[in-house]
Amino acid sequence: MHSSQAHEFGSVWERFVPRVGEIEKKAGTRPRFYGVIEPTGVKREFTYTACVEVREKGAIPEGMVYKILPSSSYAVFTHKGSLDKLTDTFQYIYGTWYPKSGKRRTDGPEFEVYGDKFLGPANENSELEIYIPIRP
């Protein structure tokens, strides 16, 4: 999805999750899911891709893509709570931490990792990690 509105990204998951069974070679019995956010070059517009971790490249279902996340240095943040509050965490990262950190963001993708501690989008005990690519 291409958008400047982060609240629209949930619709990507609504379309993706029912199709996860079509993906070959998923990593493990409970693979990790990723939300990959890439700048498009247009002011405040991003491409958001819902992903699942695979062991290796297999047949790619129609309408899906294969991505390899680049090796990089990342600042890692943990979001705790429902996804309704995820924008608060991003506001903290870019509005408070980033200006004070002295770090510089690279042009690489940032991503969310939905692992074993993610208990569902509305669960207040859910946790996910956010990786922001930075210069070493």
C-alpha positions in Angstrom: 0.0 0.0 0.0 1.2 3.5 -0.8 -0.1 6.1 1.7 0.8 8.9 4.0 -1.8 7.8 6.5 -0.5 5.2 8.9 -4.0 4.4 10.2 -4.7 2.9 6.7 -2.0 0.2 7.1 -4.3 -2.1 9.0 -6.2 -2.8 5.8 -3.0 -4.4 4.4 -3.1 -6.9 7.2 -6.8 -7.6 6.7 -6.0 -8.7 3.1 -2.7 -10.4 3.9 -3.4 -12.6 6.9 -6.1 -14.7 5.2 -3.6 -15.5 2.4 -0.6 -16.5 4.6 -1.3 -20.2 3.9 -0.4 -19.6 0.3 3.2 -18.7 1.2 5.7 -21.6 0.9 8.7 -22.2 3.2 7.5 -20.2 6.2 10.1 -20.1 9.0 9.0 -22.5 11.8 5.6 -23.3 13.1 5.1 -19.7 14.4 6.9 -17.5 12.0 7.4 -13.8 12.7 5.5 -11.2 10.8 6.9 -7.9 9.6 5.4 -4.6 8.7 7.9 -3.0 6.3 7.8 0.8 5.9 9.7 2.3 3.0 9.7 6.0 1.9 8.5 6.5 -1.6 10.4 9.8 -2.2 7.2 11.8 -2.1 6.9 13.9 1.0 5.4 11.9 3.9 4.3 9.0 1.6 5.3 5.4 2.3 4.9 2.0 1.0 3.8 -0.4 3.6 4.2 -4.2 3.1 2.8 -6.9 5.4 5.3 -9.8 5.4 5.9 -13.2 7.0 9.4 -14.7 7.6 10.4 -17.5 5.3 13.4 -19.9 5.4 14.2 -19.3 1.7 12.5 -18.0 -1.4 9.7 -20.2 -2.7 7.0 -19.6 -5.3 5.6 -16.1 -4.8 1.8 -16.0 -4.7 0.1 -13.6 -7.1 -0.1 -10.0 -5.8 2.8 -10.6 -3.3 6.5 -9.8 -3.3 9.7 -11.3 -1.9 11.8 -8.9 0.2 15.1 -9.2 1.9 15.7 -6.7 4.7 19.1 -5.0 4.4 21.8 -5.5 6.9 22.2 -2.2 8.8 22.5 -0.6 12.2 19.1 -0.1 13.8 17.7 1.7 16.8 15.2 -0.8 18.3 12.1 0.2 20.2 9.4 -1.9 21.9 5.8 -0.9 21.6 3.6 -2.2 24.4 -0.2 -2.2 24.1 -2.8 -2.2 21.4 -2.1 -1.1 17.9 -4.5 1.8 18.5 -1.6 3.4 20.4 1.2 2.5 17.9 1.2 6.1 16.4 2.0 7.3 20.0 5.2 5.2 19.9 6.2 6.5 16.5 5.5 10.1 17.6 7.9 9.5 20.6 10.5 8.0 18.3 10.5 10.8 15.7 9.3 13.7 17.9 11.4 13.1 21.1 14.1 10.4 20.8 15.3 11.1 17.3 15.9 14.9 17.7 17.7 14.3 21.0 19.7 11.2 20.0 22.1 12.8 17.6 21.6 9.8 15.3 20.9 10.1 11.6 18.4 7.9 9.8 19.4 6.1 6.7 17.3 5.7 3.6 16.7 2.0 4.3 13.3 0.6 5.3 12.1 0.6 8.9 10.1 -2.3 10.1 7.9 -3.6 12.8 8.4 -7.2 14.1 5.4 -9.1 15.4 6.9 -12.1 17.3 5.8 -14.3 20.2 4.9 -11.4 22.4 2.4 -10.0 20.0 -0.9 -11.2 21.3 -3.3 -9.5 18.8 -4.0 -5.9 17.6 -6.4 -5.0 20.5 -4.6 -6.8 23.3 -3.1 -4.3 25.9 -0.4 -6.8 26.8 0.9 -7.1 23.2 4.5 -6.2 22.4 6.2 -5.6 19.1 9.5 -4.2 18.1 10.2 -1.3 15.8 13.5 -1.1 13.9 14.7 2.3 12.6 17.7 2.2 10.3 20.5 4.6 11.6 24.0 5.4 10.6 26.6 3.7 12.9 
